């Protein structure tokens, strides 16, 4: 029965899943950044390159940094205008809270602000039950999303981050998740907000939430992301900042001096890894009627700038893609590692007018409310899984 169950789940997944390939670009260079953190990571959001890592692959408790995944799953699979009814389990959730009452209704959008600004565990539970149909269903969606993004050592047991056996991630995985989430315009708007007011149906005053993330006030260009703390996880923090068109995100786990650590990490990244345009969209290959279909900005140390090699991989002229105007791809290598690629097109190809995508393959999520197919797939897989558990 167990073998048949695994086969059935694989069959459902194979029939329905939309594959998302995320290359590993964890080319972290040794640095002189000293932090108080047990684990830390710094990522360039545009390219996905890990710039700094300290115990970056060590599985650890992450406290309310969990809510980054809760938020992005809810944004992608929920409707912001939905009115969410707060259940008894949500209203009674321990830890940091918005002090929601059972039966109270609030829009999913406002709950997301309460989740990310005030770290409401009651908001996390209400969101999970609404979007996932149940707490278990939503946690399943969180773990599926982790696989799709390419997180290698992450597992969720709840949507709020309260300590639980088997609930963990790494600094590098959290950096990758944050870079993915920051590509979503709704997520970006929420995490950079300093204060938010929301209607309170149970009183004659409105909710007013102030963001717990002090980086928004103390660091120039700061625009996110999330604080976290439990007695076991200690102080955890994810911050982001944008300067001169470059966005970086820093992660620290168990860091007594996290605000200072993040200032050091971000300063180091901006000073040492500026974005370098290795190629521009529309640039023509030498002696060939072929043009580059996408720009490729990449963070490089000064000494790395001359070490990047370009390699054109061309399609066979008789292929279907060739007839549609595609000509192959331009691959970039730093040392022995492929750091990314961009498409190549014929000079007159209409595909040159297409919107540019992320250089490291994260799914564009501008249409954050249109990802219903994946939600149906996840819910179907969870239903099948439960059926086989009952049959055992």
N, C-alpha and C positions, 0 to 999 in steps of 0.2 A: 504493500500500500504506500509506503514512504517513497519507493522508487517511482510509482505511478504519479504520486502527488507532485514530485519534483518535475517529472516530465510534463504534466499538465500545466504547471506554472510556467515552465519554459516555453511551452507551446503558446500560451496566452501572450507572454511577453514578446515572443518572436513574431507573432501575428500582428501585434499592435504597436510595439515600441517604435518611436522615432529616434534613431541613433543620434547621439551628440558626441563628437570626438573632441577631446580637449588634450592637446599635447602637453607634455611636462616641460616646463621652462624654468625649473628650479636651479638656475645657474648662479647660486649665491656665491659672492666673492668674500674672502676673509676680510674683516673690517676691524677697525680699532674702536668701534662703538662699545662702550661698557654700560651695561644695564643691571638693575637690581633683579630682573626677571629670572625665574627658573627657565622659562622658554620664551623666545621672541622671534618675530619675523617682520620683514619689511618688503612690501611688494609694489611694483609699478603697475597701476591699474590698467593702463592702456595695453601694455605688452604681456602682462602676467609674469614678468620676470621677478623671481625672488632675489632681492638685492642683499639682504642680511638675514642670517638665520642663526639662532642660538638654541640648541636642542630642538630644532624646528620640527623634527619628526617624532618627538616624544609624546605619546598619548597622555593626556592630562584632563582633569576636570575643567570645565569652561564656564560654569555658572550661567549668568544671564546673557553671555555672548551667544548662547543657544538661540536667543530671540531674533538674531539676524536671519537664521534659517526659517524660523516661524514666520517672520515678516515677508520674506521673498516668496515663500510657498503660498501664503495667503494672498499676496498681491497678484501672483501669476494665475492662481486658480479660483480666487473669489471675485466678487463684484463689490467695488468700493462703496456703492450706494446701498448695498444690502443692510437691512436692519437686523442686527444680531440680538437675540434674546439671551440674557445672561441666565445660565442654569445654576442650580444650588451648588454643584461641585465647583463651579467657577467662583461664585460669590464667597465661598468658604475657603478658598485656596490660601495657604499660609505664605508668609514672606512679603516682599514688597507688593503693594496693592494700590489700585485706583479707588478702592472701597466701593465697588459696584454692588448693587443689591440684586438678589434673585428676582427674576421677572423683569428687570430693567431692560430697556432696549436702547441700543446705540448703533450708529452706522459702523460698518466694518472699517471705513477710513478713520474715523475718530478713535476706534479701538486700537488701530495700528499706531496712531500718534501716542496714545497712552502706553502702549506696549514699549515703544522705543524711547520715549522721553522719560517716562517715570518707571519703566521696567515692571509694569503691573503683571503679576502672576495670574491674577483673576482675568485680565484681558487676554493673556496667552491661552488660558484654558477655554474661554468663551470663543475665541477665534478658532481654535483647533476643533472644537465640537461643531461649530457652524460650517467651516470649510471642509473638514474631513468627514463629517457625518458622525464621528465619534473621536474620542481622544486617541484610541488605538489606530484608527484609520488615518488620522492626520500624521501621527508619528511615522507610520509606514510611508506616507508621502514624503516626509522629511528625509528619511533614509534613502528612498529612491532618488530624490533630487541630489543627495550627496553623491550617489553613484554616477548620475548623469553629468555632474559638474567635474567629476574626477577626483573627489576627495578620497584619499587612500587609507586613512586611519581615523575615521570618524563614525560614531554611532550615537543615535539619539534614542532616549527612552521616554522623553516628555517634551512639551513645547516651551517650557519656562526655564529650565536649567537648574532646578533644585537637585541636590545631590542624589544620584541613583546609581546603583551598580550597573556597569555596562554603558554608561552615558559619558562619552569622552570625545575629544578631538585633539588636534595638534596645532601649534602656532602656524605652521605652513598651510595646513588645511583651512584654518580660519582666515588666513590671508587670501587664499584662492576663493573661498566663499564670499568674502567681502568684495573682492574685485568683481566677481560675477554680479553680486547684488547691486553694486554701484553703477552698473550699466542700465539699471532700471530707473526711469525718470521719477516714478512715484517714490521708490525707496530713497533716491537721492534727496528729494524734497523733504521727506519726513526726517531723515537723520541729521539734516543741517538746520532744522528748526530749533530755535532757542526757547520759545514759549508757544503754547497752543491753548485756545479756549474751545470748549465743547459744551453743548447744551446738557443740562442736568434735569431730567424729567421729574425727579423726586424732591426738588427744592427750588426756591426762588433765586438761586444763584447758580452760575455756570461753573463747570470744571475749568480750572486753569492750571496747566501743567508747565513746569520749568524743566528743561533738559538737564539731566544729571551730569552730562558730559562737559566738564570744565574746559576741555581743549577748544571748544567753540568760542570761548571768551579769551583764552590766554595765548592762543597760537595763531599767528597771521595766516589766513587762507584756510583755516580748519573748516571742514564741512561734514563731519561725522565722527564716530558712528555709534558705539555702544559701550556702556560700562557693565561690570559684572562683579558679584561678590557672594560667596558663601563661606562659612567657617572652614570648610574643607578645601575649597578651590582657592581661597584667599582673593586678593585683588586681581581682577582681570580687566583688560581694556583693549578695545579696537578703536583707533582713530584714523581719520583721513584728512588730507589737506591738498589744496590745489594752488600751484604757483607757476606762472609763466606757461599756462596751458598743460602742465603736467600734474597728474593726481597720483599721490602715494597713499598707501594704507599701512599702518603699523599695528602689530598685535603683541601684547605681552600677557603672559600667564603667570600667576603668583609673583606679582611685582610690587613690593612695598612702596617704591617711589615711581609709580607708573606715569604720573604727569611729566616728571622730569625725563624719564626713560623715553617717552614718546617724542618729546621735544628734541632729544638727542638723535633718535632714529630718523625722524623726518628731516631735521637739519642735515644730517649726514647724506641722506638720499638725494635731496635737492642739490647739495653742494658737489656731490661726486658722480651722480648718475643722471645728467641732463638728457632729455629726449633728443635723439639724433635722427634726422630724416634720412634713412638709407636709400630711399627711392620715393619719387613723387608720382601720384596718379597721372597718367597721360604721358609719362616719360617714354621715349622711344628706345628700343634696343638698337645697338649699333648695327648698321648695314642690313637691317631686317624691317619689313613692314609690320612690326609687332609693337604694341604699346603695353605699358603696365596698367593694370586695372584698379590698383589700390595703393595708396601711400603706405609706407612702412616706417613708422617712428619707433625707435627702440632705445632704451636707456643704456648708455655705455660709459665706462670709465675712459678717461683721456687716452690711456695706453691701449685700450681695446679698439678705438675708432678705426685704426688702420688694419686691424686683424680680421674684419668681417669680409667673407668671400660671398660672391653671388654666382649662382649656377642656374642656367635656364634649362628646364626640363620640358621638351616640346612634345606635342601630341602627333600621332600619325595622321597624315593628310586625309586618309580615307575614313576616319572615325566620325561618328555622329556629332560629337562635341565640336570637332574641327569644322564641320559644315555649318554649325550654328555660330561660328565666329570665335570660338575658344582656340587658343594656341598652346596652352600649357600653363606652367607656373614658374615663377622665379623664386628659388630657394636661397635663404640666407644662412650662412654657417659662421659660427664663432668658435674657432678651433675645430674640434671634431663634432661639435654639437649643432644640429639644425635648430635655429632659434625662431624660424617662422618662414612663411611663404606668402606670395601674393599672386593673383591670377594674371595671365597674359592673354591679350585679345588681338584680333586683327584691327588695323587702324580704324576701320569703318564699323566696327561691331556696336550694335545698340546697347550691349551690356555695359559699355563704358559709362552709360548714364545712370547705372544702378547705384543705390546708396552704399557707401563704404561700410564694411563689417569690421568687427574687432579683429585685430591682427593675431589673436591667439585663440580664436574659435569659440569664445563664449557666445551663447545664443543671444542675438539682439532681442530685447524685451520691451521695445517701445509699445508694442501692442500687448500690453501686460494682461489685458482682460480677454484675450482671444485664444488662450491656450486650453481650451476645453477638452480637446481630444485626449491630451495626456492625463487630465483629471479622470476622465471616464476609464482610461486604461488602468490607472492606479486603483480606482475603486473596484473595477472588475477583478483585478488580481487579488485584492484583499478579500473579496467575496469568495473567490475560488479557494484561497488559502484557508479561510475559516471553514468552508465546507469539508475540506479534506481533514482538518483537525477534528471535526465532529465525527467523521467516518472512522477514525482510528480506533 
